[in-house]
Amino acid sequence: MSAQSSPASRTSEAYDVVIVGAGFAGMYMLHRLRGLGLSARVYEQGGGVGGTWYWNRYPGARCDVESMQYSYSFSDELQQEWDWSERYAPQPEILRYANHVADRFDLRRDIQFDTRVDRAEFDERLNTWSVTTSDGKTVSASFVVLATGCLSNARKPDIKGLDRFNGPVYHTGNWPHDPVDFAGLRVGIIGTGSSGIQSVPVIAEQAKHLTVFQRTPNYSIPARNAALTPEERQRFRDNYPEIRRFARWEARNGIYTDLPDRGALDDGDNERRAKYEARWARGGLTFMSVYNNLGLDKAANDTAASFVREKIAETVKDPATAKLLQPTTYPIGTKRICIDTDYFDTFNRPNVSLVDIKANPIEEITENAVRVAGHDHEIDALVLATGFDAMTGSVARIDIRGRAGRTLNQKWAEGPKTYLGLMSAGFPNLFIITGPGSPSVLSNMIVSIEQHVDWIADCLVYLRERGLATMEAEGGAEEKWVAHVNEVAHGTLYPQANSWYMGANIPGKPRIFMPYIGGVGAYRQICNDVAAKGYEGFVMSAGEQARRAAVS
C-alpha cells in the first residue's frame, strides 16, 4: 500500500494517507494510522491542534456535552488521568486537553500547521491523490481523509454596509486569540444561536450597552454548570466501560443518560410537569430525553415547547421582550437545542436591549450603527454570531477532483451525497469523518469521530491484506443511503425547522437533511454489517502490482 515505494510518484513527498485537519478527528486518525504502520501527514490551517476549539474562543464558549463524556475513550490511561474541572468544559480547557493529547501521543511531528489544503486531485492511472497545499507544495498519497469538521467554516453574513463599519467586527467562529475587552463600549451582536446564547451574558457584564439582534428565537435549557468534585470524577472513571458502551449502542445521541420508557402524553399533566421541572433543574441537553416521542409526535413536542416558553416568560420581566424570546415557529429540539448560563436573565439587565430583525430585517450597517426599520442602533463594536456553513462548508473550500476530473462541489451542487457519510461515489480512496449522511452533529461528536476513525482504520487493513489499491462507494448504494437518510429524517419533526441541518442558514444552499437521525447505535450496526459483508456497497480494485502478481 505504501505510496513511498512508488517510483512513479511525481512529487517530492509521498504518504500512505494525507489527513486534512488536526481537530479531534484528525488527531485520532493520525494516532490509529501510526499504530497500523502507515505513513501519514496532517495539514492544519490553524496554528495549533483542536479544530473547532482552536477557532471558537468567543466569550462564554464551552461544550454542550458534559466534559467527562466529551473526551476520547481509546486510551483508558488518558481518560483516567485527565482531570476535567467543570461539568461543561470551557473552551480554554478543551483546547488544553487537545494539546495534552497531541503531546502525550507525540502527534505534532506529523502535523504541518498554518497550512491549508487547496486542491486534491485523483490520478486514475497511478491510483493516488495529488494534494496541493497553501505553501505551494504538492505531495502524493494513496488515501485522503477529510477531518475538516462539521462546524469549522465561519459564515460571514451578506449585510449591506458591513465593510464600512468603523469599529471592530468579530465572528464567534473566528475569534481573536488575544482577550477582547468590551468595557465601556456599546456592542451589537447579530445572531442568537448557540454561540450568541453563550456569549450574550458574558458580553453584557462587560459592555456599556449590548444590543442583541435576533432573527429567530431559540429554545435554551439552563446548563447548571458547576465545578466537578473528585468524587463525581471518580464515579465516572469507575463506570467508564458501561458509560462508553451505553453511549455507543443505547443512546441515540451518544450521550449517557436515563432512557425514557414512555411518551409525553402517557403521563398526566401534573406528572409530566414534574418531570420537566426535574430535568430543567438538572439542566443540559438531556432535557429532550424526558420522553421517547418528543422528536416524533407534534402533540407530545408541544408539551415540552410550552413548558420552556413558560419558563422564558417567568424569567424575563418585560412581557414584550419575553414574547420575542419565545420560539413558536418550529418544534423544540428540531434545531440543535441550546444550553445556557443566565441567557434569559440577561434581558432583565438595564444595559441590554433586544431588536427583532425577523419582522424588520437589518437594512444596512453604517459607520457607527445597525439600521433597522429606519432606526439607527449606535454601536462601537459588532459581534457576528452567525454560525457556520455547516457539514459541507469546509469541504467545499477545497478543490477536490475525482474520476474524470469531476469536482466534489459539482457533484454536491444539489446537496451532499455520500454512502454512510464515509465516501462519495466517483472519489476513490477519499474518506470523510463525520460527513453528511452520518450521525455527526446529532450526536456526541467524540463518539461519532472514534467510530468513523476505527471503521476507516479497519478498512485500510482489509485493503492492505488483500492487495487492493482502490475503494469507492457504488453509485446505487449511495443513492439508496441518501434516500434512507431523508426517509428517516422525514419520519421525525426535524424537517419542520429551517435549520443548518437542512442547509437553511446559507442562501442558495440546497435543502437536504444532512445528518443521519437514526441514532448512533443503529448507525454503528449498519457500518459493522457493511464491513462484515466485505464492505457491501463499495467497489474495490487491485493495484497494478497485485494484478501482475496474480497473473504470474
C-alpha positions in Angstrom: 0.0 0.0 0.0 2.9 2.4 0.7 3.0 5.2 -1.8 6.5 5.9 -0.5 7.9 3.0 -2.5 6.3 4.1 -5.8 8.9 5.1 -8.3 6.2 6.7 -10.5 5.5 9.3 -7.8 5.6 12.7 -9.5 6.0 14.6 -6.2 8.8 15.0 -3.8 6.9 13.6 -0.8 4.6 10.6 -0.7 2.5 9.2 2.1 0.1 6.4 2.6 -2.5 8.9 3.9 -3.0 12.6 3.9 -5.3 13.9 6.7 -6.9 17.3 6.3 -7.5 18.9 9.8 -5.9 18.5 13.2 -9.0 18.6 15.4 -10.3 15.7 17.5 -10.9 13.6 14.3 -7.6 14.3 12.6 -5.6 13.7 15.7 -7.2 10.3 16.5 -6.9 9.3 12.8 -3.2 10.0 12.9 -2.8 8.0 16.1 -4.6 5.0 14.6 -2.6 5.1 11.3 0.7 5.2 13.1 -0.4 2.1 15.0 -1.0 0.3 11.7 2.5 1.3 10.5 1.1 3.6 7.8 2.8 6.9 6.9 0.6 9.9 7.4 0.8 13.7 7.1 -1.7 16.1 8.6 -2.3 19.6 7.2 -4.0 22.1 9.6 -4.9 25.6 8.6 -4.8 26.8 12.2 -1.7 27.4 14.2 -2.4 24.6 16.6 -4.5 21.4 17.3 -8.1 21.4 18.5 -10.1 22.3 15.4 -13.4 23.8 16.5 -11.9 24.5 19.9 -8.9 26.3 18.4 -11.1 28.8 16.4 -14.1 29.2 18.7 -12.7 31.4 21.5 -15.6 33.7 21.9 -16.7 34.8 25.4 -18.6 32.0 27.2 -17.6 29.3 24.7 -18.0 25.8 26.2 -19.1 22.4 25.2 -22.8 21.4 25.5 -21.9 17.8 26.1 -20.6 17.0 29.7 -16.8 17.0 29.8 -16.5 13.5 31.2 -18.3 12.3 28.1 -16.8 14.7 25.6 -13.5 13.0 25.7 -11.6 10.3 24.0 -12.2 6.7 25.1 -9.5 5.0 23.0 -6.9 5.2 25.9 -8.0 4.2 29.3 -4.9 5.8 30.8 -5.9 9.1 29.2 -9.4 9.1 30.5 -8.3 8.1 33.9 -5.5 10.7 34.2 -7.1 13.9 32.8 -9.0 16.0 35.4 -11.9 17.9 34.0 -12.6 20.9 36.2 -16.3 21.6 35.4 -19.4 19.7 34.3 -19.3 21.5 31.0 -15.7 22.3 30.0 -15.0 25.8 28.8 -13.1 26.3 25.5 -9.7 27.0 27.0 -9.8 23.7 28.9 -10.9 21.7 25.9 -8.0 23.3 24.0 -5.6 22.3 26.8 -6.9 18.8 26.6 -6.4 18.7 22.8 -2.8 19.9 23.3 -2.2 17.4 26.1 -3.4 14.6 23.7 -1.1 15.9 21.0 1.9 15.9 23.4 1.1 12.6 25.1 1.0 10.7 21.8 3.7 12.8 20.1 1.4 13.8 17.3 2.9 17.2 16.3 5.8 15.8 14.3 3.4 14.6 11.6 1.2 17.8 11.6 2.0 20.8 9.5 0.3 23.9 10.9 -0.7 27.2 9.3 -1.2 25.2 6.1 -4.5 25.0 4.1 -5.2 22.2 1.6 -6.2 24.0 -1.6 -6.6 21.1 -4.0 -6.7 17.3 -4.1 -6.8 15.5 -7.5 -7.1 11.8 -8.1 -4.8 10.2 -10.7 -6.7 7.3 -12.2 -3.5 5.8 -13.8 -1.5 5.8 -10.6 -4.4 5.4 -8.1 -3.0 8.2 -6.0 -4.1 11.6 -4.8 -2.0 14.7 -5.5 -2.6 17.1 -2.7 -1.6 20.8 -3.1 -1.2 23.0 0.0 -1.2 26.7 0.5 2.6 26.9 0.7 2.7 25.8 -3.0 3.8 22.3 -2.3 2.3 19.1 -3.8 2.5 15.7 -2.1 1.0 12.4 -3.2 -1.0 9.9 -1.1 -2.8 6.7 -1.6 -5.6 7.9 0.6 -7.0 11.2 1.7 -9.1 11.6 4.9 -11.1 14.7 5.3 -11.2 15.5 9.0 -12.4 19.1 8.3 -15.1 19.2 10.9 -18.8 20.0 10.7 -18.7 23.4 12.3 -15.4 24.9 11.2 -16.2 27.3 8.3 -17.4 30.5 9.8 -20.2 32.2 7.9 -20.0 35.9 7.4 -23.4 37.3 6.6 -24.1 39.4 3.5 -25.3 42.6 5.1 -25.2 45.9 3.2 -22.6 48.3 4.6 -20.8 45.7 6.8 -17.5 46.5 5.3 -17.8 50.2 6.1 -18.4 49.9 9.8 -15.7 51.9 11.6 -15.4 49.8 14.7 -14.0 46.3 15.2 -16.0 43.3 13.8 -15.7 39.9 15.5 -17.0 36.5 14.4 -17.7 34.0 17.2 -16.3 31.2 14.9 -13.0 33.0 14.2 -12.3 34.9 17.5 -9.0 36.7 18.2 -6.5 34.8 20.3 -5.9 37.8 22.5 -8.5 38.9 25.0 -11.2 41.3 23.7 -12.3 44.0 26.2 -15.8 45.4 25.7 -15.7 47.6 28.8 -17.3 51.0 28.2 -18.4 50.0 24.7 -21.8 49.9 23.0 -21.8 46.4 21.5 -24.1 44.9 18.9 -24.4 41.1 18.4 -26.2 39.6 15.4 -27.4 36.0 15.9 -29.0 34.1 18.8 -27.9 30.5 18.1 -25.6 28.6 20.4 -22.6 31.0 20.2 -24.8 34.0 20.6 -26.6 32.5 23.6 -23.3 31.6 25.3 -21.6 34.9 24.6 -24.5 37.4 25.4 -24.4 37.0 29.2 -20.6 37.4 29.3 -20.5 40.4 26.9 -23.4 42.1 28.8 -21.4 42.1 32.0 -18.6 44.0 30.3 -20.3 46.3 27.8 -21.7 49.7 28.5 -24.7 48.6 26.4 -25.4 45.4 24.5 -28.0 45.3 21.6 -29.0 41.8 20.6 -30.3 41.5 17.0 -32.5 38.4 16.8 -34.0 36.8 13.7 -35.2 33.5 15.2 -35.5 32.9 18.9 -34.1 29.6 20.3 -35.1 27.1 22.9 -32.4 27.0 25.5 -32.1 25.0 28.7 -30.0 26.0 31.7 -26.7 24.3 31.7 -26.5 24.2 35.6 -22.8 24.2 35.1 -20.7 23.6 38.2 -17.2 22.5 39.4 -16.8 18.7 39.3 -15.9 17.2 42.7 -13.2 14.5 42.9 -16.0 12.1 43.9 -18.0 12.9 40.7 -14.9 12.4 38.5 -14.1 9.1 40.2 -17.7 7.8 39.8 -17.4 8.4 36.1 -14.0 6.8 35.9 -15.1 3.7 37.7 -18.1 3.3 35.4 -16.4 4.3 32.1 -16.7 0.8 30.5 -20.5 0.9 30.9 -20.8 4.6 30.1 -18.9 4.2 26.8 -20.8 1.1 25.9 -24.2 2.8 26.5 -23.1 5.9 24.6 -22.1 3.8 21.6 -25.0 1.5 21.4 -28.0 2.5 23.6 -28.2 6.3 23.4 -29.4 7.7 20.1 -27.2 10.8 20.5 -24.2 9.1 22.1 -24.8 10.7 25.5 -25.1 8.6 28.6 -28.4 9.4 30.4 -31.6 7.8 31.7 -33.6 6.4 28.8 -37.4 7.2 28.8 -39.9 4.3 28.7 -42.9 6.3 27.6 -44.3 9.2 25.6 -45.2 12.6 26.8 -49.0 12.0 26.6 -48.7 8.8 28.6 -48.4 10.8 31.8 -51.0 13.1 33.3 -50.4 16.9 33.3 -49.1 17.0 36.9 -46.7 14.1 36.5 -45.4 15.4 33.1 -44.9 18.9 34.5 -42.9 17.4 37.5 -40.6 15.5 35.1 -40.0 18.6 33.0 -39.3 20.6 36.2 -36.8 17.9 37.3 -34.9 18.0 34.0 -35.0 21.8 33.9 -33.4 21.8 37.4 -30.8 19.2 36.3 -30.1 21.2 33.2 -28.4 20.2 29.9 -29.2 18.5 26.6 -30.8 15.6 28.3 -34.0 17.7 28.7 -35.1 16.2 25.4 -34.8 12.7 26.8 -37.6 13.1 29.3 -39.9 11.3 26.9 -39.3 9.0 23.9 -41.5 10.8 21.4 -40.6 14.4 21.6 -38.9 14.3 18.2 -41.6 12.3 16.6 -45.0 13.5 17.8 -46.1 17.1 17.4 -48.6 16.9 20.3 -46.0 15.5 22.6 -43.4 18.0 21.5 -45.9 20.8 22.2 -45.9 19.9 25.8 -42.2 20.4 26.1 -42.1 23.5 23.9 -44.9 25.1 26.0 -43.0 24.3 29.2 -39.9 26.1 28.0 -41.9 29.1 26.7 -43.5 29.4 30.2 -40.0 29.3 31.8 -38.9 32.1 29.5 -42.0 34.2 30.4 -41.3 33.5 34.1 -37.7 34.6 33.8 -37.9 37.7 31.6 -39.6 40.6 33.3 -40.7 42.7 30.3 -43.6 40.8 28.7 -42.8 42.2 25.2 -39.2 41.1 25.4 -40.3 37.7 26.8 -42.7 37.2 23.9 -39.9 37.9 21.3 -37.6 35.4 23.0 -40.2 32.6 22.9 -39.8 30.3 19.9 -43.2 29.5 18.2 -42.4 28.6 14.6 -40.7 25.2 15.0 -40.8 22.2 17.4 -38.4 22.2 20.3 -35.3 20.1 19.5 -35.6 20.3 15.7 -32.8 22.9 15.7 -29.9 21.9 18.0 -31.2 22.8 21.4 -29.0 25.3 23.2 -27.9 25.2 26.8 -27.0 28.4 28.6 -25.9 30.2 31.8 -28.2 33.1 32.6 -29.1 33.9 29.0 -32.8 34.8 29.5 -31.9 36.6 32.8 -29.6 38.8 30.9 -32.5 40.6 29.2 -33.5 41.9 32.7 -30.4 44.0 32.8 -30.8 47.7 32.1 -27.9 47.7 29.7 -29.3 45.1 27.3 -31.9 45.5 24.6 -33.4 43.1 22.1 -34.2 44.0 18.5 -36.4 41.8 16.3 -34.9 41.5 12.8 -37.5 38.9 11.7 -40.3 41.5 11.3 -37.8 44.2 10.2 -34.6 42.8 8.7 -31.4 44.8 9.1 -31.4 47.5 6.3 -27.8 48.3 6.5 -24.8 48.8 8.7 -23.4 52.4 8.7 -20.1 53.7 10.0 -21.3 53.5 13.6 -24.8 51.9 13.7 -27.0 49.0 12.7 -30.1 50.4 10.9 -33.4 48.5 11.5 -36.8 49.9 10.4 -35.2 53.3 9.8 -33.8 53.5 13.3 -30.0 53.6 13.9 -28.8 51.5 16.8 -25.5 53.1 17.6 -22.6 50.7 18.4 -18.9 50.8 18.9 -18.2 47.1 18.2 -20.0 44.4 16.3 -20.1 40.6 17.0 -21.3 38.3 14.3 -22.7 35.1 15.9 -24.0 34.0 12.6 -22.8 30.4 12.7 -21.2 28.2 10.0 -21.6 26.8 6.6 -22.1 23.5 8.4 -21.4 19.9 7.4 -20.1 20.8 3.9 -18.6 24.3 4.1 -15.0 23.3 4.9 -15.0 20.5 2.3 -16.4 22.9 -0.3 -13.4 25.2 0.1 -11.1 22.5 -1.2 -10.9 21.9 -5.0 -11.4 18.1 -4.8 -11.3 16.3 -8.2 -12.2 12.7 -8.5 -12.6 10.4 -11.6 -12.7 12.2 -15.0 -11.7 15.4 -13.2 -15.2 15.9 -11.8 -15.2 18.1 -8.7 -16.9 17.2 -5.5 -18.5 20.7 -5.5 -20.1 19.9 -8.9 -21.3 16.6 -7.6 -22.7 18.1 -4.4 -24.3 21.1 -6.1 -27.8 19.6 -5.5 -26.9 18.6 -2.0 -24.2 16.4 -0.5 -24.3 12.7 -1.4 -22.4 10.0 0.4 -22.6 6.4 1.3 -22.8 6.1 5.1 -21.3 9.6 5.3 -17.9 8.0 4.7 -17.3 8.1 1.0 -18.8 9.7 -2.1 -19.1 7.8 -5.4 -16.6 8.9 -8.1 -14.0 9.8 -5.5 -11.9 6.7 -4.7 -9.8 6.4 -1.6 -11.3 9.6 -0.2 -12.8 9.2 3.3 -14.8 11.7 5.2 -15.0 11.7 9.0 -18.5 12.6 10.4 -19.6 13.7 6.9 -23.2 14.4 5.7 -25.2 11.2 5.9 -23.8 10.1 9.3 -25.0 11.0 12.8 -22.2 13.6 13.3 -23.8 16.8 14.7 -26.8 14.9 16.1 -24.5 13.1 18.5 -21.7 13.5 21.0 -19.1 14.2 18.3 -16.3 12.3 20.0 -18.4 9.1 20.0 -19.0 9.5 16.2 -15.4 10.5 15.5 -14.0 7.5 17.2 -16.4 5.2 15.4 -15.6 6.6 12.0 -11.8 6.6 12.6 -11.9 3.0 13.8 -14.0 1.9 10.8 -11.6 3.7 8.3 -8.6 2.1 10.0 -10.1 -1.4 9.9 -11.0 -0.8 6.2 -7.4 0.2 5.4 -6.1 -3.0 7.0 -8.7 -5.0 4.9 -7.4 -3.4 1.7 -3.7 -3.9 2.6 -4.2 -7.6 3.5 -5.9 -8.2 0.1 -3.5 -6.1 -2.0 -6.4 -3.8 -3.0 -5.4 -0.4 -4.3 -8.7 1.5 -4.5 -12.1 1.6 -2.8 -15.1 3.8 -3.6 -18.8 4.0 -3.0 -21.1 2.4 -5.5 -23.5 4.9 -7.1 -26.5 2.7 -6.4 -25.6 2.2 -2.7 -25.1 5.9 -2.3 -28.5 6.8 -3.8 -30.2 4.3 -1.5 -28.4 5.7 1.5 -29.2 9.3 0.7 -32.9 8.2 0.3 -32.8 6.3 3.6 -31.2 9.3 5.5 -34.0 11.6 4.2 -36.8 9.0 4.8 -35.7 8.5 8.4 -35.5 12.3 8.9 -39.0 12.9 7.4 -40.4 10.4 9.9 -39.5 12.9 12.6 -40.3 16.6 13.3 -36.8 17.8 12.3 -37.5 18.9 8.8 -40.1 21.3 10.2 -37.4 23.7 11.2 -35.3 25.8 8.8 -32.1 24.7 10.5 -28.5 24.4 9.4 -29.1 20.6 9.5 -31.0 21.3 6.3 -28.5 23.9 5.0 -31.2 26.6 5.5 -28.8 29.2 7.1 -26.9 29.5 3.8 -28.7 31.4 1.0 -29.0 29.2 -2.1 -27.7 26.0 -0.4 -29.9 23.0 -1.4 -32.3 21.8 1.2 -31.4 18.2 2.1 -31.4 16.8 5.6 -27.6 16.2 6.1 -27.1 14.2 9.3 -28.4 10.7 9.9 -31.0 10.8 12.6 -31.4 7.0 13.1 -29.2 7.0 16.1 -25.5 6.2 16.7 -26.1 2.6 17.8 -28.3 1.8 14.8 -25.8 3.5 12.5 -22.8 1.7 14.1 -24.5 -1.6 13.5 -25.1 -0.7 9.8 -21.5 0.2 9.3 -20.3 -3.0 11.1 -22.7 -5.1 8.9 -21.4 -3.5 5.7 -17.8 -4.3 6.8 -18.7 -7.9 7.8 -20.1 -8.4 4.3 -16.9 -7.5 2.6 -17.7 -3.8 2.5 -21.0 -4.2 0.7 -21.9 -1.2 -1.4 -18.3 -0.3 -2.0 -16.2 -1.2 -5.1 -12.6 -2.3 -4.7 -9.9 -2.9 -7.2 -6.4 -4.4 -7.1 -3.4 -2.3 -7.9 -1.2 -2.9 -10.9 1.4 -4.8 -8.8 -1.2 -7.1 -7.3 -2.7 -7.8 -10.7 0.7 -8.6 -12.1 1.4 -11.0 -9.2 -1.9 -12.7 -9.7 -1.2 -13.2 -13.4 2.3 -14.6 -12.8 
